[in-house]
């Protein structure tokens, strides 16, 4: 299982639907294999990464008010908000991690493409 697919699975598991409500984590894109990809494949991969990053930003922005509301409830002494706050924080952090992994993996594929297509 590729790193990106594993990261997407971790994100899906760490984002309970009861918490997520109307916030839906985007799926990580399928990246081209830089060692065998064409320039068109790499450009399509770049567009897929950009689209994923935009969707992931929307997802994180959707989580922010939920995180803030749970944090406010915690400060008011609502112990029930503790779990919701932790889930929101875990979901947000997982989204950041997946985005970093997607970008890192795409950079690896670019290096592989350049090595396979010198000049």
WONORUR-V182595 format. One record per helix or strand of 3 or more residues. SS is the DSSP state (@ for helix, = for strand). FROM is the first residue (numbers start at 1). LEN is the number of residues. If there is no record, write none. Layout:
ss:SS from:FROM len:LEN
ss:SS from:FROM len:LEN
This chain:
ss:@ from:3 len:11
ss:@ from:17 len:4
ss:@ from:39 len:37
ss:@ from:81 len:36
